[in-house]
Amino acid sequence: MLFARRLVLVLLLALLSLAPARANPMLLVDMDNFNVLYAQEAGQPWHPASLTKLMTAYVTFEQLAQGKVSLDTPVIVSKNAFNEAPSKSGLAVGSALTLQDALYVMLVKSANDISVAIAETVGGDEATFVGMMNDAAARMGLTATHYANPNGLHDPSQVTSARDLAILSLYIRQEFPQYMPIFGTEAVVLNGKTLESENKLLTSFAGTTGMKTGFVCASGLNMVATVERNGRRMLAVVLGGSSARERNERAAELVLKGLTGAAQPNGQTVLTLGNTPGATPVNMRPLICGKEAKAYVAAQEAAFPMGLEGQPTNLTDTIAPNPYVATDLGRIAVGVSLPRPRPPHVPVFTAPIAEASLAADLRPGIAPTANSGSTVPFPRPRPDFAR
């Protein structure tokens, strides 16, 4: 028996030596002044996975601000959108949601089909929308970022960095605070099914306000988390986690270090923090989904056991979820000729004089005012021909 135990120990140590623990990108920013409190490989190019949807949301918010679409605009699941790989909404081809409900399903469930459907609705087609995403990234100065699709399914050319993700998240919070409750929603109910967020800090770490998680084999498990406690506002980015446990615990640990003063400003702000020039994105697939995965995960657990059975955890709070209820509008016919011409369209929104987005540089303390709504007159009731 003793020999067997020693043999198991030797084999485990051998596995750990073959897959040493890896230090992946992490970043902690004080959102009140943009000071960097902790940075590790923050400029290293990385595959974003579903953190891509942060930019999908931002571009959509821009178009909402300019009156190009409204929160009531129907988002129809096309065949192209339906064919996207999971995770998905469960809606059939031709089904529709309002744009507001679609944003909830995309950001909470991380539904890849709805992300493409939003892109097609807002941009006219997916490729045009992706161009809008890259344009916004360029205007923000996200020098390590390039998008190839709106949902984050793996494409070798789709890259970002922890630094760029932090800046994007700050732009969302600064320019469009009215949409922040979407990022802080733990679950969406659609057609009687509860679609849960993978951001477990929302229900186990007090003060968490959002924002997004993501995973593909090439990226590992990614997270952007925002937390507000005792008048302090922290933003943490963790990329390349070997498990949801590691990703969640590391994000919470970073935030706690910032809140307690264990992490101090390093003399840089997130805006002066640079990306790594000429670096290539790391491919985590062999370590996360390949033959090396078992040994790699064991090494990461040995290096960071927080949250494992019998170990302490940072996620000690119990927060009741407050689910958002989305409505399936049913199937909407497209490409059907109307029996008579529609009346001339009268614009409801005044065309903006200047581009609504990025009108001011990103800086602490700046937040836009909410756009005032408009009252749209309803047409007269149709006559009752049955009389």
GISULTA-V508241 format. One line per field, one symbol per residue. phi: phi as a letter, one per 40 degrees, with the letter a starting at -180 (. if undefined). burial: # if it has 24 or more other C-alpha atoms within 12 Angstrom, else .. Layout:
phi: ???
burial: ???
//
This chain:
phi: .cccccccccccccccccbccbcccaabbcccbgcccaabfcbcdaccfccdcccdcccccdccccgcbbccdcbbcccccdcccccbcgccdgcbbccccccccccccgccccccccdccccgacccccccccccccccgccbbabbacbgdcbdccbaaccccccdcccdcccbccccdcccccabbbfgbcbcccccccbaadgcbibabaabdcbgcbabbbbbafgbbbbbbbbgccacdcdccccccdccccccgcbbdbgbbccccccccgcbccbcddcbbccccccccccccccacdgcdgbcbccbcbbccbccbcbccgcbcbgbcccacccdcbdcbcdccbcccfcbccacgbaccccccbccccccccccccc
burial: ..............##..#.##.################################################.######..##.#.######################################..#..#########.#######################################.############....##################################....###########################.........###.####....#####.##....#.########.####.....###.......#######..........................###...###.......................
//
